[in-house]
Amino acid sequence: MRHVAVALAVGLILAGCGQDDGGAVRTIDPTGSETGTGSGTGTGVAGDCEPVGGATSDNEVHVTLVEYAIQIRAGEESVPAGRVTFEAANDGAEPHELVVVRASSPDDLPRADDGSFDEAAMPAADVIGEIEPFAPEAGCLATFDLTPGDYLLLCNIVEHGAGHSEVEGHLELGMVTPLTVT
């Protein structure tokens, strides 16, 4: 059964993989279009599953993304070092992403003017990888090689426009949770 799950995970990762858009922050407007603050191009949030980085897996962490929280399945808040697959489900009403960062606290993260995590200001080795924004009611798998230490899982989307009286950064609204790797 584990072989079937691994094969399914690899198949889903390969089917949904694209190139990293290079953008550190995704800005979503009311039409659902997306822009990044870095170089390159993205594919938007039409429901595509786009893990950035990855490998095959030894361990799994099940993550649920909602407005505005990231929930890890009970008992999975600490995992052994090695290849870890994140199975992310967007149970929210808005697009969300999952960024994996080596850090102990949200206070340790460099911030941009809009309050988002400034990925470019963080040592590249500490920005492990991400699942690009994906649609509500969708799921995505991504696998990353994690060494022992403290990590944060976060959503770095910033929203502007109709329905949002001001800039709303998902991270600032609470979409961050710790993960310990032993």
N, C-alpha and C positions, 0 to 999 in steps of 0.2 A: 504494500500500500504506500509506503514511504517513497518508493521509486516512482509510482504514478504521480504522487504529489510533487516530487521534484521535477519530473518531466513536464507536468502541467505548468509549474512555476516558470521553468526555463522557456517553455513555449509562449507563455503570456508575456514574459519579459522581451523575448525576441520579436514577438508580433507587435508590441507597442513601442519598441525602442526607436528613438530618433536621436539626432544630434542635440547636444545641450545648446540651448539658445544663448548661453553665456550671460543671461540676465540674472542679476542678483535679486531683484524685486519684481514681481509681476504686478502690474497695475490693471485692475479690471474696471471697465466702465459699464454703464447700464446695458449696453448692447451685447456684452459678453466678449468683446474683443479684448485683446491682451497686448501689452507692450512690456518690454524688459528694459532695465537700466543699463545692461551691458551690450556687447556686440553680438551679432548673429541674428538669426530669425527663429521665431517660435511657431508652434502650430495652433495656438489658441487653447481653448478649454472645451472643445467639442466632445469631450469624453474620452479622448485618447489617453492611454496609459503610457507615460514617458518617463521611465526610470533613467537617471543619469548616473553612470558608474555601476559597478556590480560584478557579481560572480555567482557560482552555485552556493548552496546553503548547508550549514550544519544545524542551525537553530532558527526558530521562528518567533516573531513578535507580532501580535495582532493589535492593530491600532484603529480606533474609530475617530473620525474627524467630524465635528459638529460646530455650530456657532456657539460660542467661541471657546472651544476646548479640544484638547487631544487626550483621548483616553486609551490607556494600555490595558489589555486584558489582565485581570488579577493573576498574580503569580509570574507575570512576564516582565516585571519592572527591573529585573536583574537577569542577565543572560551571560553564559560563558563566552569568552573571547573566541573569535573565529568568524566564519562567514555567517551572517545573520540576515534572514529574509524578513522584511517588513511587509505584512499583508495589511494594506490600508484600505479602509472602507469609508467613503464619504457619505455619512448619514445626515449631512446638513442640507440646507436649501441653497447654498452657494458653492461655487467652485472652491476647492482647497488644495493645498500642496503639502508635502511632507519633506522637510529639510532636516538632515542629520548632521549635527555639529558637535565637535568635541569641546565641551565647556561644562562647568559646574553649576552655573547660575545664569539666568537671563541678564543679570547685572554685569556679567563678564563679556557680554556681546557688544561689539561696536555698533553704534546706531547712526542711521542717516537722519537728515532733517525731518523726515516724515515719521520717525520713530521705528522704522523697519530695521531689521538686522542688515548691516552693511557688510555683505559677504566679501567684498573686495578689500576691506580693511582688516580682515581676519587672516591669519596665516593659512595658506592654501591647504596645508596638511590637516588642519582642524575642521575644514568644511568637507565632510566625508562624501556626501552625495545627496540626491533628492529625487523625489517623484514630482515631476512638473505638475502644475494645476490640472485637476481633473474634475469632471462634472459631478453634481449631486447624484446619489443613488448608484454610483459607479465604484469600482474597486481597482486596486492596482498592487502589483508585487514588485519589490526591488530588493536586491541583496547586496550587502556591503561587508567588507572585511573590517571588523572592529577589534582593536587592541584593548587591553584592560584600561579602565578609566571611567570618568563621568562624561555623559553625553546629554544633549538636549534634542528633543524632537520638536519642530516648530513649523508653523505656517507663516510664510513671509509675504503674503498677498496684501496689497494696499488698495482700497477701493475709493473711487472718486465719483461724483456725479449724482444723478437723480436717485432719490431714495436714500441718499446718504447726506445728511445735513453738513457734514464735514468729512475730512479725510479719515477713513477707518482702516487702521492697520490691524490685521488679524493677530499678529504677535502682541501688540499693545493691548488688545482686547482679551488676552489670556490664552491664545493658542500656542502653548508651550508646555512641555512636560519632561521630567528627567528620566534618564535610562542609565542604569549602572551596568558596566561590562566587567566581569571578573576574570 
